[in-house]
């Protein structure tokens, strides 16, 4: 059953796209003009500074505003909270999805150009051998922080630990890697 607003206007059915209407388009343009920069900053803050994903979330928020424009245009005081709630919920959904899906390493074919250098291949081989001397926990933190270039917050979220713990583990993992490289004569004391 489709509900109604306090004024008696029907709410749009979930997933139903309103008909093409220039008033909806101008409504979304006004939303972008008035709330866009603020929503973008809010989304980026919720996403640990990931501005590209924040832009995606802003676009999805605007699409949902367009979809519900008939209802939202009747709301005098409810637009801003609605927009921020949708943005927050989309960011939370993104974080939940990342927790469920493991991080992936870069495909090998993207690294082929770099691998053509003999010095790189030799260094890579020595570092990979040195990594074998580390614990699984140390290897994981190095992969996340240095190979996948995750931020401290992203690594903490992925591992389910506090950011301070990530920093500490990264420090000790790099120290252990340095010692493993020193044993191989790569890094001076």
MDTraj code that builds the backbone (N, CA, C; nanometers):
import mdtraj as md
import numpy as np

residues = "UNK UNK UNK UNK UNK UNK UNK UNK UNK UNK UNK UNK UNK UNK UNK UNK UNK UNK UNK UNK UNK UNK UNK UNK UNK UNK UNK UNK UNK UNK UNK UNK UNK UNK UNK UNK UNK UNK UNK UNK UNK UNK UNK UNK UNK UNK UNK UNK UNK UNK UNK UNK UNK UNK UNK UNK UNK UNK UNK UNK UNK UNK UNK UNK UNK UNK UNK UNK UNK UNK UNK UNK UNK UNK UNK UNK UNK UNK UNK UNK UNK UNK UNK UNK UNK UNK UNK UNK UNK UNK UNK UNK UNK UNK UNK UNK UNK UNK UNK UNK UNK UNK UNK UNK UNK UNK UNK UNK UNK UNK UNK UNK UNK UNK UNK UNK UNK UNK UNK UNK UNK UNK UNK UNK UNK UNK UNK UNK UNK UNK UNK UNK UNK UNK UNK UNK UNK UNK UNK UNK UNK UNK UNK UNK UNK UNK UNK UNK UNK UNK UNK UNK UNK UNK UNK UNK UNK UNK UNK UNK UNK UNK UNK UNK UNK UNK UNK UNK UNK UNK UNK UNK UNK UNK UNK UNK UNK UNK UNK UNK UNK UNK UNK UNK UNK UNK UNK UNK UNK".split()
xyz = np.array([
    [0.0837, -0.1180, 0.0000],
    [0.0000, 0.0000, 0.0000],
    [0.0878, 0.1238, 0.0000],
    [0.0549, 0.2193, -0.0818],
    [0.1320, 0.3424, -0.0914],
    [0.0793, 0.4390, 0.0132],
    [0.1713, 0.4988, 0.0926],
    [0.1332, 0.5926, 0.1969],
    [0.1104, 0.7316, 0.1406],
    [0.0753, 0.8235, 0.2307],
    [0.0554, 0.9613, 0.1908],
    [0.1323, 1.0531, 0.2831],
    [0.1580, 1.1739, 0.2368],
    [0.2219, 1.2746, 0.3208],
    [0.1176, 1.3298, 0.4161],
    [0.1599, 1.4143, 0.5085],
    [0.0661, 1.4751, 0.6024],
    [-0.0393, 1.5582, 0.5291],
    [-0.0034, 1.6137, 0.4143],
    [-0.0969, 1.6948, 0.3362],
    [-0.1894, 1.6087, 0.2511],
    [-0.1705, 1.4771, 0.2526],
    [-0.2571, 1.3889, 0.1758],
    [-0.2043, 1.3532, 0.0380],
    [-0.0881, 1.4087, -0.0005],
    [-0.0312, 1.3759, -0.1314],
    [0.0277, 1.2353, -0.1258],
    [0.0134, 1.1569, -0.2343],
    [0.0660, 1.0201, -0.2319],
    [0.2188, 1.0187, -0.2359],
    [0.2763, 0.9270, -0.1597],
    [0.4208, 0.9040, -0.1665],
    [0.4487, 0.8190, -0.2890],
    [0.5627, 0.8420, -0.3554],
    [0.5939, 0.7567, -0.4700],
    [0.6208, 0.6146, -0.4224],
    [0.5793, 0.5184, -0.5012],
    [0.6038, 0.3787, -0.4673],
    [0.7534, 0.3522, -0.4723],
    [0.8055, 0.2658, -0.3825],
    [0.9480, 0.2355, -0.3849],
    [0.9911, 0.1823, -0.5205],
    [1.0999, 0.2347, -0.5713],
    [1.1536, 0.1903, -0.6991],
    [1.0822, 0.2466, -0.8196],
    [0.9774, 0.3246, -0.7995],
    [0.9033, 0.3811, -0.9124],
    [0.9653, 0.5128, -0.9532],
    [0.9937, 0.5264, -1.0795],
    [1.0549, 0.6470, -1.1318],
    [0.9456, 0.7435, -1.1727],
    [0.9542, 0.8704, -1.1253],
    [0.8517, 0.9657, -1.1664],
    [0.8613, 0.9919, -1.3163],
    [0.7510, 1.0340, -1.3767],
    [0.7556, 1.0617, -1.5207],
    [0.8511, 1.1758, -1.5501],
    [0.9033, 1.1752, -1.6710],
    [0.9931, 1.2833, -1.7125],
    [0.9213, 1.4156, -1.6907],
    [0.9815, 1.5000, -1.6127],
    [0.9177, 1.6262, -1.5797],
    [1.0279, 1.7277, -1.5575],
    [1.0180, 1.8400, -1.6245],
    [1.1226, 1.9412, -1.6103],
    [1.1260, 1.9974, -1.4695],
    [1.0139, 1.9916, -1.3955],
    [1.0157, 2.0410, -1.2577],
    [1.1030, 1.9520, -1.1704],
    [1.1052, 1.8209, -1.2005],
    [1.1927, 1.7303, -1.1256],
    [1.3391, 1.7624, -1.1547],
    [1.3675, 1.7876, -1.2823],
    [1.5051, 1.8201, -1.3201],
    [1.5507, 1.9501, -1.2561],
    [1.4655, 2.0507, -1.2586],
    [1.5040, 2.1781, -1.1970],
    [1.5143, 2.1638, -1.0452],
    [1.4321, 2.0756, -0.9882],
    [1.4407, 2.0487, -0.8449],
    [1.5769, 1.9894, -0.8101],
    [1.6221, 1.8919, -0.8869],
    [1.7517, 1.8283, -0.8610],
    [1.8655, 1.9281, -0.8836],
    [1.8531, 2.0123, -0.9852],
    [1.9545, 2.1163, -1.0061],
    [1.9620, 2.2086, -0.8848],
    [1.8474, 2.2450, -0.8301],
    [1.8445, 2.3303, -0.7106],
    [1.9061, 2.2574, -0.5912],
    [1.8818, 2.1278, -0.5803],
    [1.9418, 2.0480, -0.4725],
    [2.0931, 2.0506, -0.4865],
    [2.1434, 2.0268, -0.6088],
    [2.2881, 2.0313, -0.6322],
    [2.3447, 2.1685, -0.5959],
    [2.2792, 2.2735, -0.6428],
    [2.3289, 2.4086, -0.6183],
    [2.3342, 2.4413, -0.4694],
    [2.2278, 2.4069, -0.3985],
    [2.2183, 2.4461, -0.2580],
    [2.2924, 2.3514, -0.1642],
    [2.2846, 2.2210, -0.1886],
    [2.3381, 2.1236, -0.0937],
    [2.4568, 2.0435, -0.1464],
    [2.4845, 2.0491, -0.2759],
    [2.5877, 1.9653, -0.3358],
    [2.7235, 1.9711, -0.2683],
    [2.7840, 2.0903, -0.2556],
    [2.9179, 2.0949, -0.1938],
    [2.9188, 2.0436, -0.0497],
    [2.8150, 2.0765, 0.0246],
    [2.8077, 2.0334, 0.1641],
    [2.7889, 1.8813, 0.1735],
    [2.7041, 1.8255, 0.0883],
    [2.6843, 1.6804, 0.0858],
    [2.8109, 1.6080, 0.0420],
    [2.8828, 1.6655, -0.0539],
    [3.0065, 1.6041, -0.1007],
    [3.1102, 1.5993, 0.0113],
    [3.1265, 1.7085, 0.0849],
    [3.2215, 1.7097, 0.1974],
    [3.1792, 1.6094, 0.3049],
    [3.0501, 1.6039, 0.3323],
    [2.9984, 1.5108, 0.4325],
    [3.0266, 1.3665, 0.3905],
    [2.9978, 1.3342, 0.2660],
    [3.0222, 1.1985, 0.2158],
    [3.1708, 1.1650, 0.2202],
    [3.2561, 1.2588, 0.1804],
    [3.4006, 1.2339, 0.1825],
    [3.4483, 1.2083, 0.3254],
    [3.3942, 1.2804, 0.4200],
    [3.4315, 1.2595, 0.5600],
    [3.3887, 1.1202, 0.6051],
    [3.2691, 1.0773, 0.5670],
    [3.2210, 0.9440, 0.6037],
    [3.3010, 0.8329, 0.5358],
    [3.3641, 0.8661, 0.4232],
    [3.4383, 0.7664, 0.3445],
    [3.5891, 0.7811, 0.3609],
    [3.6313, 0.8401, 0.4714],
    [3.7738, 0.8537, 0.5026],
    [3.8505, 0.9271, 0.3935],
    [3.7887, 1.0304, 0.3366],
    [3.8570, 1.1136, 0.2378],
    [3.8546, 1.0623, 0.0957],
    [3.7770, 0.9605, 0.0669],
    [3.7679, 0.9064, -0.0691],
    [3.6716, 0.9938, -0.1506],
    [3.7278, 1.0958, -0.2163],
    [3.6463, 1.1938, -0.2887],
    [3.5772, 1.1342, -0.4098],
    [3.6395, 1.0371, -0.4753],
    [3.5773, 0.9749, -0.5924],
    [3.4508, 0.8996, -0.5518],
    [3.4593, 0.8233, -0.4454],
    [3.3416, 0.7505, -0.3975],
    [3.2379, 0.8492, -0.3443],
    [3.2838, 0.9583, -0.2823],
    [3.1914, 1.0609, -0.2316],
    [3.1113, 1.1219, -0.3462],
    [3.1756, 1.1431, -0.4609],
    [3.1039, 1.1949, -0.5777],
    [2.9988, 1.0951, -0.6249],
    [3.0331, 0.9653, -0.6216],
    [2.9359, 0.8627, -0.6593],
    [2.8156, 0.8654, -0.5654],
    [2.8432, 0.8821, -0.4377],
    [2.7344, 0.8846, -0.3388],
    [2.6487, 1.0094, -0.3582],
    [2.7114, 1.1221, -0.3883],
    [2.6347, 1.2444, -0.4145],
    [2.5425, 1.2242, -0.5353],
    [2.5941, 1.1622, -0.6396],
    [2.5116, 1.1364, -0.7582],
    [2.3947, 1.0439, -0.7254],
    [2.4203, 0.9411, -0.6454],
    [2.3128, 0.8493, -0.6079],
    [2.2097, 0.9202, -0.5207],
    [2.2548, 1.0073, -0.4313],
    [2.1619, 1.0858, -0.3487],
    [2.0751, 1.1746, -0.4378],
    [2.1371, 1.2387, -0.5366],
    [2.0617, 1.3245, -0.6285],
    [1.9627, 1.2416, -0.7103],
    [2.0024, 1.1226, -0.7518],
    [1.9115, 1.0358, -0.8281],
    [1.7906, 0.9975, -0.7436],
    [1.8147, 0.9701, -0.6170],
    [1.7026, 0.9359, -0.5287],
    [1.6150, 1.0577, -0.5019],
    [1.6766, 1.1752, -0.4940],
    [1.5978, 1.2977, -0.4773],
    [1.5103, 1.3193, -0.6001],
    [1.5647, 1.2934, -0.7187],
    [1.4870, 1.3066, -0.8419],
    [1.3704, 1.2080, -0.8419],
    [1.3991, 1.0853, -0.7974],
    [1.2975, 0.9813, -0.7951],
    [1.1821, 1.0183, -0.7013],
    [1.2140, 1.0869, -0.5922],
    [1.1137, 1.1240, -0.4919],
    [1.0831, 1.2740, -0.4953],
    [1.1074, 1.3377, -0.6078],
    [1.0928, 1.4834, -0.6180],
    [0.9507, 1.5297, -0.5864],
    [0.8512, 1.4570, -0.6319],
    [0.7126, 1.4986, -0.6072],
    [0.6855, 1.5091, -0.4572],
    [0.7354, 1.4143, -0.3823],
    [0.7176, 1.4163, -0.2372],
    [0.8050, 1.5239, -0.1728],
    [0.9317, 1.5275, -0.2120],
    [1.0266, 1.6188, -0.1475],
    [0.9953, 1.7653, -0.1742],
    [0.9375, 1.7947, -0.2880],
    [0.9030, 1.9335, -0.3189],
    [0.7949, 1.9879, -0.2268],
    [0.7201, 1.9004, -0.1638],
    [0.6154, 1.9451, -0.0715],
    [0.6686, 1.9636, 0.0701],
    [0.7916, 1.9228, 0.0948],
    [0.8498, 1.9285, 0.2284],
    [0.9290, 2.0572, 0.2454],
    [0.8832, 2.1430, 0.3333],
    [0.9529, 2.2695, 0.3563],
    [1.0790, 2.2486, 0.4399],
    [1.0678, 2.1774, 0.5497],
    [1.1803, 2.1645, 0.6411],
    [1.2479, 2.0283, 0.6349],
    [1.1947, 1.9350, 0.5577],
    [1.2459, 1.7996, 0.5596],
    [1.3487, 1.7661, 0.4537],
    [1.3796, 1.8567, 0.3621],
    [1.4694, 1.8236, 0.2517],
    [1.6129, 1.8011, 0.2979],
    [1.6675, 1.8949, 0.3728],
    [1.8073, 1.8838, 0.4166],
    [1.8307, 1.7573, 0.4997],
    [1.7508, 1.7314, 0.6028],
    [1.7727, 1.6076, 0.6791],
    [1.7569, 1.4824, 0.5925],
    [1.6626, 1.4842, 0.4986],
    [1.6426, 1.3691, 0.4111],
    [1.7676, 1.3446, 0.3274],
    [1.8242, 1.4494, 0.2696],
    [1.9435, 1.4362, 0.1851],
    [2.0618, 1.3823, 0.2655],
    [2.0826, 1.4349, 0.3849],
    [2.1947, 1.3900, 0.4664],
    [2.1740, 1.2475, 0.5167],
    [2.0513, 1.2106, 0.5441],
    [2.0228, 1.0736, 0.5864],
    [2.0511, 0.9763, 0.4725],
    [2.0077, 1.0103, 0.3523],
    [2.0338, 0.9240, 0.2370],
    [2.1842, 0.9118, 0.2135],
    [2.2566, 1.0226, 0.2212],
    [2.4014, 1.0203, 0.2018],
    [2.4686, 0.9322, 0.3061],
    [2.4291, 0.9495, 0.4321],
    [2.4868, 0.8678, 0.5395],
    [2.4576, 0.7195, 0.5163],
    [2.3335, 0.6875, 0.4812],
    [2.2970, 0.5474, 0.4591],
    [2.3737, 0.4853, 0.3426],
    [2.3933, 0.5620, 0.2366],
    [2.4716, 0.5115, 0.1225],
    [2.6167, 0.4865, 0.1624],
    [2.6744, 0.5754, 0.2429],
    [2.8124, 0.5563, 0.2901],
    [2.8212, 0.4331, 0.3800],
    [2.7236, 0.4151, 0.4665],
    [2.7227, 0.2957, 0.5523],
    [2.7098, 0.1689, 0.4693],
    [2.6252, 0.1719, 0.3685],
    [2.6113, 0.0566, 0.2794],
    [2.7435, 0.0244, 0.2111],
    [2.8150, 0.1282, 0.1693],
    [2.9452, 0.1081, 0.1049],
    [3.0427, 0.0404, 0.2015],
    [3.0476, 0.0888, 0.3264],
    [3.1380, 0.0288, 0.4255],
    [3.0997, -0.1157, 0.4545],
    [2.9709, -0.1441, 0.4639],
    [2.9264, -0.2820, 0.4881],
    [2.9672, -0.3724, 0.3721],
    [2.9493, -0.3251, 0.2520],
    [2.9836, -0.4048, 0.1344],
    [3.1337, -0.4327, 0.1306],
    [3.2157, -0.3346, 0.1676],
    [3.3609, -0.3560, 0.1676],
    [3.4007, -0.4588, 0.2715],
    [3.3282, -0.4632, 0.3835],
    [3.3583, -0.5616, 0.4868],
    [3.3279, -0.7022, 0.4376],
    [3.2260, -0.7157, 0.3544],
    [3.1862, -0.8467, 0.3059],
    [3.2741, -0.8961, 0.1920],
    [3.3250, -0.8020, 0.1116],
    [3.4095, -0.8389, -0.0021],
    [3.5555, -0.8176, 0.0324],
    [3.6397, -0.9180, 0.0152],
    [3.7816, -0.8996, 0.0456],
    [3.8488, -0.8070, -0.0557],
    [3.9557, -0.7431, -0.0112],
    [4.0338, -0.6596, -0.1022],
    [4.1060, -0.7486, -0.2018],
    [4.1236, -0.6992, -0.3230],
    [4.1909, -0.7765, -0.4268],
    [4.3231, -0.7106, -0.4619],
    [4.4188, -0.7934, -0.4949],
    [4.5468, -0.7413, -0.5399],
    [4.5352, -0.6948, -0.6844],
    [4.6281, -0.6100, -0.7241],
    [4.6289, -0.5584, -0.8608],
    [4.6539, -0.6738, -0.9587],
    [4.5815, -0.6774, -1.0695],
    [4.6041, -0.7836, -1.1680],
    [4.7479, -0.7811, -1.2200],
    [4.8001, -0.8989, -1.2453],
    [4.9388, -0.9136, -1.2876],
    [4.9659, -0.8412, -1.4189],
    [4.8727, -0.8444, -1.5131],
    [4.8971, -0.7839, -1.6438],
    [4.9184, -0.6331, -1.6357],
    [4.8680, -0.5671, -1.5297],
    [4.8897, -0.4234, -1.5144],
    [5.0326, -0.3923, -1.4701],
    [5.1015, -0.4910, -1.4173],
    [5.2368, -0.4693, -1.3682],
    [5.3447, -0.5086, -1.4696],
    [5.3067, -0.5632, -1.5830],
    [5.4049, -0.6150, -1.6783],
    [5.5054, -0.5104, -1.7234],
    [5.4615, -0.3870, -1.7445],
    [5.5536, -0.2833, -1.7901],
    [5.6623, -0.2570, -1.6857],
    [5.6253, -0.2604, -1.5613],
    [5.7219, -0.2376, -1.4535],
    [5.8173, -0.3559, -1.4433],
    [5.7672, -0.4759, -1.4669],
    [5.8474, -0.5959, -1.4515],
    [5.9565, -0.6091, -1.5571],
    [5.9524, -0.5281, -1.6603],
    [6.0534, -0.5391, -1.7659],
    [6.1914, -0.4976, -1.7174],
    [6.1985, -0.4193, -1.6108],
    [6.3259, -0.3727, -1.5584],
    [6.3933, -0.4847, -1.4780],
    [6.5188, -0.5222, -1.5143],
    [6.5892, -0.6282, -1.4394],
    [6.6121, -0.5911, -1.2921],
    [6.6403, -0.4635, -1.2655],
    [6.6607, -0.4211, -1.1271],
    [6.5332, -0.4397, -1.0457],
    [6.4222, -0.4073, -1.1064],
    [6.2943, -0.4218, -1.0361],
    [6.2675, -0.5689, -1.0048],
    [6.2932, -0.6554, -1.1020],
    [6.2677, -0.7984, -1.0833],
    [6.3550, -0.8531, -0.9712],
    [6.4802, -0.8140, -0.9693],
    [6.5713, -0.8614, -0.8654],
    [6.5286, -0.8103, -0.7281],
    [6.4955, -0.6827, -0.7194],
    [6.4507, -0.6250, -0.5931],
    [6.3217, -0.6912, -0.5471],
    [6.2292, -0.7106, -0.6384],
    [6.1026, -0.7753, -0.6056],
    [6.1264, -0.9154, -0.5500],
    [6.2141, -0.9893, -0.6137],
    [6.2437, -1.1252, -0.5691],
    [6.3008, -1.1245, -0.4269],
    [6.3932, -1.0355, -0.4000],
    [6.4554, -1.0286, -0.2675],
    [6.3525, -0.9878, -0.1619],
    [6.2687, -0.8900, -0.1942],
    [6.1670, -0.8442, -0.0980],
    [6.0653, -0.9549, -0.0720],
    [6.0210, -1.0242, -0.1765],
    [5.9252, -1.1333, -0.1582],
    [5.9838, -1.2451, -0.0733],
    [6.1106, -1.2748, -0.0927],
    [6.1770, -1.3755, -0.0090],
    [6.1861, -1.3277, 0.1356],
    [6.2164, -1.2001, 0.1559],
    [6.2254, -1.1446, 0.2912],
    [6.0891, -1.1452, 0.3593],
    [5.9833, -1.1214, 0.2825],
    [5.8480, -1.1234, 0.3387],
    [5.8122, -1.2609, 0.3948],
    [5.8694, -1.3659, 0.3385],
    [5.8414, -1.5008, 0.3873],
    [5.8915, -1.5208, 0.5303],
    [5.9884, -1.4398, 0.5723],
    [6.0410, -1.4500, 0.7082],
    [5.9469, -1.3877, 0.8115],
    [5.8509, -1.3091, 0.7664],
    [5.7605, -1.2398, 0.8574],
    [5.6409, -1.3276, 0.8952],
    [5.5746, -1.2891, 1.0024],
    [5.4535, -1.3608, 1.0423],
    [5.3419, -1.3281, 0.9438],
    [5.2363, -1.4073, 0.9467],
    [5.1229, -1.3823, 0.8564],
    [5.0603, -1.2459, 0.8856],
    [5.0537, -1.2102, 1.0129],
    [4.9980, -1.0807, 1.0522],
    [5.0816, -0.9665, 0.9955],
    [5.2138, -0.9786, 1.0025],
    [5.3021, -0.8751, 0.9480],
    [5.2901, -0.8674, 0.7964],
    [5.2816, -0.9822, 0.7304],
    [5.2659, -0.9831, 0.5851],
    [5.1354, -0.9160, 0.5435],
    [5.0286, -0.9437, 0.6154],
    [4.8981, -0.8861, 0.5836],
    [4.9006, -0.7348, 0.5950],
    [4.9566, -0.6837, 0.7030],
    [4.9569, -0.5387, 0.7242],
    [5.0428, -0.4699, 0.6182],
    [5.1528, -0.5310, 0.5776],
    [5.2377, -0.4723, 0.4730],
    [5.1648, -0.4740, 0.3392],
    [5.0966, -0.5832, 0.3086],
    [5.0205, -0.5882, 0.1829],
    [4.9134, -0.4793, 0.1796],
    [4.8406, -0.4650, 0.2887],
    [4.7339, -0.3649, 0.2922],
    [4.7887, -0.2232, 0.2817],
    [4.8885, -0.1924, 0.3630],
    [4.9362, -0.0545, 0.3744],
    [5.0256, -0.0125, 0.2570],
    [5.1091, -0.1029, 0.2074],
    [5.2094, -0.0625, 0.1098],
    [5.1832, -0.1119, -0.0317],
    [5.1258, -0.2304, -0.0482],
    [5.0975, -0.2788, -0.1830],
    [4.9614, -0.2311, -0.2315],
    [4.8601, -0.2398, -0.1441],
    [4.7263, -0.1966, -0.1828],
    [4.7028, -0.0491, -0.1523],
    [4.7978, 0.0132, -0.0836],
    [4.7941, 0.1555, -0.0495],
    [4.6670, 0.1943, 0.0254],
    [4.6256, 0.1100, 0.1187],
    [4.5106, 0.1416, 0.2034],
    [4.5525, 0.2460, 0.3063],
    [4.4595, 0.3312, 0.3427],
    [4.4852, 0.4244, 0.4516],
    [4.4807, 0.3464, 0.5822],
    [4.5251, 0.4095, 0.6895],
    [4.5195, 0.3458, 0.8206],
    [4.3745, 0.3108, 0.8539],
    [4.2836, 0.4035, 0.8253],
    [4.1417, 0.3803, 0.8554],
    [4.0865, 0.2634, 0.7735],
    [4.1233, 0.2554, 0.6471],
    [4.0748, 0.1462, 0.5623],
    [4.1297, 0.0120, 0.6102],
    [4.2578, 0.0076, 0.6438],
    [4.3174, -0.1164, 0.6941],
    [4.2533, -0.1572, 0.8263],
    [4.2282, -0.0597, 0.9132],
    [4.1645, -0.0879, 1.0420],
    [4.0253, -0.1465, 1.0215],
    [3.9515, -0.0875, 0.9296],
    [3.8165, -0.1367, 0.9018],
    [3.8220, -0.2779, 0.8444],
    [3.9118, -0.3018, 0.7512],
    [3.9224, -0.4325, 0.6876],
    [3.9612, -0.5398, 0.7883],
    [4.0550, -0.5072, 0.8772],
    [4.1030, -0.6045, 0.9755],
    [4.0151, -0.6109, 1.1001],
    [3.9300, -0.5111, 1.1178],
    [3.8442, -0.5082, 1.2347],
    [3.9192, -0.4725, 1.3624],
    [4.0211, -0.3866, 1.3495],
    [4.0994, -0.3439, 1.4649],
    [4.1048, -0.1921, 1.4686],
    [4.1592, -0.1370, 1.5749],
    [4.1682, 0.0079, 1.5902],
    [4.2803, 0.0648, 1.5026],
    [4.2656, 0.1911, 1.4596],
    [4.3698, 0.2539, 1.3777],
    [4.5060, 0.2576, 1.4469],
    [4.5077, 0.2802, 1.5777],
    [4.6345, 0.2809, 1.6506],
    [4.7050, 0.1465, 1.6444],
    [4.6262, 0.0389, 1.6453],
    [4.6826, -0.0957, 1.6349],
    [4.7416, -0.1178, 1.4962],
    [4.6757, -0.0643, 1.3947],
    [4.7273, -0.0749, 1.2577],
    [4.8631, -0.0052, 1.2488],
    [4.8725, 0.1156, 1.3034],
    [4.9988, 0.1904, 1.2997],
    [5.1089, 0.1133, 1.3701],
    [5.0777, 0.0586, 1.4857],
    [5.1762, -0.0171, 1.5621],
    [5.2217, -0.1413, 1.4853],
    [5.1255, -0.2147, 1.4300],
    [5.1606, -0.3355, 1.3541],
    [5.2415, -0.3011, 1.2301],
    [5.2069, -0.1919, 1.1642],
    [5.2819, -0.1508, 1.0454],
    [5.4258, -0.1155, 1.0830],
    [5.4437, -0.0464, 1.1939],
    [5.5779, -0.0093, 1.2398],
    [5.6617, -0.1347, 1.2643],
    [5.6071, -0.2290, 1.3416],
    [5.6828, -0.3503, 1.3740],
    [5.7011, -0.4415, 1.2530],
    [5.6055, -0.4430, 1.1625],
    [5.6195, -0.5237, 1.0412],
    [5.7311, -0.4688, 0.9523],
    [5.7357, -0.3369, 0.9383],
    [5.8421, -0.2772, 0.8567],
    [5.9789, -0.2978, 0.9220],
    [5.9830, -0.2917, 1.0542],
    [6.1094, -0.3163, 1.1247],
    [6.1551, -0.4609, 1.1019],
    [6.0613, -0.5549, 1.1076],
    [6.0950, -0.6953, 1.0827],
    [6.1395, -0.7157, 0.9379],
    [6.0743, -0.6464, 0.8434],
    [6.1134, -0.6569, 0.7028],
    [6.2530, -0.6009, 0.6813],
    [6.2819, -0.4878, 0.7452],
    [6.4158, -0.4289, 0.7343],
    [6.5219, -0.5272, 0.7845],
    [6.4951, -0.5930, 0.8968],
    [6.5902, -0.6916, 0.9506],
    [6.6073, -0.8095, 0.8547],
    [6.4965, -0.8555, 0.7958],
    [6.5041, -0.9652, 0.6989],
    [6.5843, -0.9243, 0.5766],
    [6.5738, -0.7991, 0.5349],
    [6.6521, -0.7502, 0.4202],
    [6.7992, -0.7334, 0.4582],
    [6.8248, -0.6910, 0.5826],
    [6.9642, -0.6769, 0.6285],
    [7.0340, -0.8122, 0.6274],
    [6.9630, -0.9173, 0.6687],
    [7.0196, -1.0522, 0.6666],
    [7.0607, -1.0906, 0.5241],
    [6.9874, -1.0419, 0.4262],
    [7.0162, -1.0714, 0.2868],
    [7.1159, -0.9718, 0.2259],
    [7.1608, -0.8793, 0.3071],
    [7.2614, -0.7827, 0.2625],
    [7.2050, -0.6719, 0.1741],
    [7.0748, -0.6479, 0.1776],
    [7.0144, -0.5467, 0.0921],
    [7.0124, -0.4104, 0.1576],
    [6.9778, -0.4037, 0.2846],
    [6.9658, -0.2763, 0.3551],
    [7.0817, -0.2643, 0.4533],
    [7.1488, -0.1480, 0.4479],
    [7.2581, -0.1248, 0.5414],
    [7.2072, -0.0912, 0.6797],
    [7.2923, -0.1079, 0.7780],
    [7.2506, -0.0831, 0.9165],
    [7.2515, 0.0589, 0.9482],
])
top = md.Topology()
chain = top.add_chain()
for i, resn in enumerate(residues, 1):
    res = top.add_residue(resn, chain, resSeq=i)
    for name in ("N", "CA", "C"):
        top.add_atom(name, md.element.get_by_symbol(name[0]), res)
traj = md.Trajectory(xyz[None], top)
